[in-house]
Amino acid sequence: MIDLRFSEAELELRREHITDFIREQVDAAGADGAVLGLSGGIDSTLTGTLAVEALGAENVHGLVLPATVSSEENMSDAEWVAQDLEITYDVIEVEPIVDSLLSAYPEAEGDREAVGNARARVRAVLNYLVANHESRLVLGTGNRSEAAVGYFTKYGDGAVDCHPIGNLYKGQVRQLARHVGVSEELAAKTATAELWADQTDEDELGISYDTLDSILATHIDGPLSAAATARLLEVDEETVERVRGMYERSEHKRNAPPAPEPLE
């Protein structure tokens, strides 16, 4: 794999760049602060930490949104993060709302992907309910690696006002988190979107984040061909092509919904 780590000086520049970005986004919207979902994972923890640096703890509202598939450890970590950051937070159960959706459309019962995505979309609705009520922006917690391969729910965790850490690969998220003082326990924690029981990001993606980051940096975002990338990283060319396929198939998630070209 290639080394995508920043120097200490580069880390500090990115820290300042992201906190400036958060302030600019909130100011441009005339908002009173920010709302974000806290999962107990590294992405939301880093985003919350930088949001507090940018706006002050009094202007950041965290939401802990557990479902039946959420582990007690992750929810405990999410609350611990909110308490450590000294921000206001609420715990709102997602599953009763998902159950109501399934009562309205029972045909989807047992469809793991459909129900998992419904959980993500319910969380987005709750984020915006609080944000609208309090005149705040919703901060996304997605990173560059997941965005590139479409590893997020359209109109779910992808439904936000801005993506503060959206230009950082997953490994760089972990590095910056350590730089700003996030505990090693959280920085090294196994990533999971918790859309269904025992789900982990790397298992679902079928590739480690180190490998994914390297392929994205050299082939998708970089100039190397699939064959050259495979040789450089010492991985199968099939793996590189699979990442390319995920990137191309998820293009619609990264763009506004299309409309026909205007007729002249």
C-alpha positions as CSV (number, residue, x, y, z in Angstrom):
1,M,0.0,0.0,0.0
2,I,1.1,3.6,-0.4
3,D,1.7,6.0,2.5
4,L,-1.0,8.7,2.4
5,R,-0.2,10.1,5.8
6,F,0.3,13.8,6.3
7,S,3.1,15.5,8.1
8,E,2.4,17.3,11.4
9,A,2.4,20.6,9.6
10,E,0.0,19.3,7.0
11,L,-2.3,17.9,9.6
12,E,-2.5,21.3,11.3
13,L,-3.3,23.0,8.0
14,R,-6.1,20.6,7.4
15,R,-7.4,21.1,10.9
16,E,-7.6,24.8,10.3
17,H,-9.0,24.4,6.8
18,I,-11.9,22.2,8.0
19,T,-12.7,24.4,11.0
20,D,-12.7,27.5,8.7
21,F,-15.0,25.6,6.3
22,I,-17.5,24.8,9.0
23,R,-17.6,28.4,10.2
24,E,-18.0,29.7,6.7
25,Q,-20.8,27.2,5.9
26,V,-22.8,28.2,9.1
27,D,-22.2,31.9,8.5
28,A,-23.2,31.8,4.9
29,A,-26.5,30.1,5.8
30,G,-27.2,32.5,8.6
31,A,-27.6,29.5,10.9
32,D,-27.2,29.4,14.6
33,G,-24.9,26.4,14.8
34,A,-24.8,22.8,13.7
35,V,-26.4,19.4,14.3
36,L,-24.7,16.1,13.6
37,G,-25.4,12.4,14.3
38,L,-23.0,10.7,16.6
39,S,-22.4,7.0,16.0
40,G,-19.5,6.3,18.4
41,G,-17.3,5.9,15.3
42,I,-14.2,7.8,14.2
43,D,-15.8,9.9,11.4
44,S,-18.6,11.4,13.5
45,T,-16.2,11.8,16.5
46,L,-13.7,13.8,14.4
47,T,-16.4,15.9,12.8
48,G,-17.9,16.7,16.2
49,T,-14.5,17.6,17.6
50,L,-13.7,20.0,14.7
51,A,-17.2,21.4,14.9
52,V,-16.7,22.3,18.5
53,E,-13.4,23.9,17.7
54,A,-15.0,25.9,14.9
55,L,-18.3,27.0,16.5
56,G,-18.0,26.4,20.3
57,A,-19.6,23.6,22.2
58,E,-22.7,25.7,22.9
59,N,-23.4,25.9,19.1
60,V,-23.2,22.1,18.4
61,H,-26.1,19.7,19.0
62,G,-25.4,16.0,18.8
63,L,-27.9,13.3,18.1
64,V,-27.4,9.7,19.2
65,L,-29.8,7.6,17.1
66,P,-29.8,3.9,18.2
67,A,-31.7,1.1,16.5
68,T,-32.2,-2.5,17.5
69,V,-29.1,-3.4,15.5
70,S,-26.9,-0.8,17.3
71,S,-24.4,-2.2,19.7
72,E,-24.4,-1.0,23.3
73,E,-20.7,-0.2,23.0
74,N,-21.2,2.1,20.0
75,M,-24.1,4.0,21.6
76,S,-22.1,4.3,24.9
77,D,-19.2,5.6,22.9
78,A,-21.4,8.1,21.1
79,E,-22.8,9.5,24.4
80,W,-19.3,9.6,25.9
81,V,-18.1,11.6,22.9
82,A,-21.0,14.1,23.4
83,Q,-20.2,14.4,27.1
84,D,-16.5,14.8,26.4
85,L,-17.1,17.5,23.9
86,E,-19.6,19.1,26.4
87,I,-22.2,19.5,23.8
88,T,-26.0,19.3,24.1
89,Y,-27.2,15.9,22.9
90,D,-30.4,13.8,22.6
91,V,-30.9,10.1,22.4
92,I,-33.8,9.2,20.0
93,E,-34.8,5.6,19.3
94,V,-35.0,5.0,15.5
95,E,-36.6,1.6,15.5
96,P,-40.2,2.7,16.5
97,I,-40.2,4.9,13.4
98,V,-38.8,2.2,11.2
99,D,-41.5,-0.2,12.6
100,S,-44.1,2.4,11.6
101,L,-42.8,2.4,8.1
102,L,-42.9,-1.4,7.9
103,S,-46.4,-1.3,9.2
104,A,-47.4,0.9,6.3
105,Y,-45.5,-1.2,3.8
106,P,-45.1,-4.8,5.3
107,E,-43.8,-6.2,2.0
108,A,-40.3,-4.8,2.9
109,E,-40.1,-6.7,6.2
110,G,-37.0,-8.9,6.1
111,D,-35.4,-7.0,3.2
112,R,-32.1,-6.3,4.9
113,E,-30.9,-3.6,2.5
114,A,-34.2,-1.8,2.2
115,V,-34.8,-1.7,6.0
116,G,-31.1,-0.8,6.6
117,N,-31.4,2.1,4.3
118,A,-34.7,3.1,5.9
119,R,-32.9,3.4,9.2
120,A,-30.3,5.7,7.7
121,R,-33.1,7.8,6.1
122,V,-35.0,8.0,9.4
123,R,-31.8,9.3,11.0
124,A,-31.5,12.0,8.3
125,V,-35.1,13.1,9.0
126,L,-34.4,13.4,12.7
127,N,-31.2,15.4,12.0
128,Y,-33.2,17.8,9.9
129,L,-36.1,18.0,12.3
130,V,-33.8,19.2,15.0
131,A,-31.7,21.4,12.7
132,N,-34.8,23.1,11.2
133,H,-36.3,23.7,14.7
134,E,-33.0,25.2,16.0
135,S,-32.0,27.0,12.8
136,R,-28.8,24.9,12.4
137,L,-27.0,23.2,9.6
138,V,-26.7,19.4,9.4
139,L,-23.0,18.4,9.2
140,G,-22.2,15.2,7.3
141,T,-19.7,12.8,8.7
142,G,-18.8,10.9,5.5
143,N,-15.2,10.6,4.3
144,R,-13.6,10.6,0.8
145,S,-13.2,6.9,0.6
146,E,-16.8,6.0,1.3
147,A,-18.1,8.8,-1.0
148,A,-16.0,7.6,-3.9
149,V,-17.4,4.1,-3.9
150,G,-21.0,5.0,-2.9
151,Y,-20.8,3.5,0.6
152,F,-23.5,5.7,2.0
153,T,-27.3,5.8,1.8
154,K,-28.7,8.2,-0.7
155,Y,-30.9,10.6,1.2
156,G,-29.7,9.0,4.4
157,D,-26.3,9.7,5.7
158,G,-25.7,11.4,2.4
159,A,-28.5,13.9,3.1
160,V,-26.6,16.8,4.8
161,D,-25.7,20.4,4.3
162,C,-22.0,20.0,4.0
163,H,-19.2,17.3,4.4
164,P,-16.4,18.7,6.6
165,I,-14.2,15.7,6.3
166,G,-15.3,14.8,2.8
167,N,-11.8,15.4,1.3
168,L,-10.0,13.0,3.7
169,Y,-9.4,9.3,2.9
170,K,-10.3,6.9,5.8
171,G,-6.8,6.5,6.9
172,Q,-6.3,10.2,7.0
173,V,-9.4,10.6,9.1
174,R,-7.9,8.3,11.7
175,Q,-4.6,10.2,11.5
176,L,-6.2,13.7,11.9
177,A,-8.4,12.3,14.7
178,R,-5.3,11.3,16.6
179,H,-3.7,14.7,15.9
180,V,-6.6,16.6,17.5
181,G,-6.7,14.4,20.6
182,V,-9.3,11.7,19.9
183,S,-8.6,8.6,22.0
184,E,-6.7,5.8,20.4
185,E,-9.5,3.4,21.3
186,L,-11.9,5.4,19.1
187,A,-9.3,6.2,16.4
188,A,-8.6,2.5,15.9
189,K,-12.1,1.2,16.3
190,T,-13.7,-1.1,13.6
191,A,-15.9,1.0,11.4
192,T,-19.6,0.1,11.0
193,A,-22.6,1.9,9.6
194,E,-24.8,-0.4,11.8
195,L,-27.5,-0.7,9.2
196,W,-28.0,-4.4,10.2
197,A,-26.7,-6.7,12.9
198,D,-23.0,-7.5,12.9
199,Q,-22.3,-5.4,9.9
200,T,-18.8,-3.9,9.4
201,D,-17.7,-1.5,6.7
202,E,-14.8,-3.6,5.5
203,D,-16.7,-6.8,5.3
204,E,-19.5,-5.2,3.3
205,L,-17.0,-3.4,1.0
206,G,-15.0,-6.6,0.6
207,I,-11.7,-4.7,0.9
208,S,-9.6,-3.1,3.7
209,Y,-9.6,0.6,4.0
210,D,-5.9,0.8,3.5
211,T,-6.2,-1.0,0.1
212,L,-9.2,1.1,-0.9
213,D,-7.5,4.3,0.0
214,S,-4.5,3.4,-2.0
215,I,-6.5,2.4,-5.1
216,L,-8.5,5.6,-4.9
217,A,-5.5,7.8,-4.6
218,T,-3.5,6.1,-7.4
219,H,-6.2,5.0,-9.9
220,I,-9.5,6.8,-9.3
221,D,-8.1,10.2,-8.2
222,G,-4.6,9.6,-9.6
223,P,-3.1,9.0,-13.0
224,L,-2.3,5.3,-13.0
225,S,-4.0,2.7,-15.0
226,A,-5.6,-0.3,-13.4
227,A,-2.7,-2.5,-14.4
228,A,-0.1,-0.1,-13.1
229,T,-2.0,0.4,-9.9
230,A,-2.2,-3.4,-9.3
231,R,1.6,-3.7,-9.9
232,L,2.4,-0.8,-7.6
233,L,0.1,-2.0,-4.8
234,E,0.7,-5.7,-5.3
235,V,-3.0,-6.5,-5.5
236,D,-5.0,-8.3,-8.2
237,E,-6.0,-6.1,-11.1
238,E,-9.5,-7.6,-10.5
239,T,-9.6,-5.8,-7.2
240,V,-8.7,-2.5,-8.8
241,E,-11.4,-3.0,-11.5
242,R,-13.9,-3.8,-8.8
243,V,-13.2,-0.5,-7.0
244,R,-13.5,1.3,-10.4
245,G,-16.9,-0.4,-10.9
246,M,-18.1,0.8,-7.5
247,Y,-17.0,4.3,-8.3
248,E,-18.8,4.3,-11.6
249,R,-22.0,2.7,-10.4
250,S,-22.3,5.1,-7.5
251,E,-21.9,8.3,-9.6
252,H,-25.6,9.1,-9.2
253,K,-25.2,9.3,-5.5
254,R,-22.6,12.1,-5.7
255,N,-24.7,14.3,-8.1
256,A,-28.0,16.1,-8.0
257,P,-30.8,14.0,-9.6
258,P,-30.8,14.4,-13.3
259,A,-33.4,16.1,-15.5
260,P,-33.7,16.2,-19.2
261,E,-31.8,18.8,-21.1
262,P,-34.0,21.8,-22.0
263,L,-35.5,21.8,-25.5
264,E,-34.6,24.7,-27.7
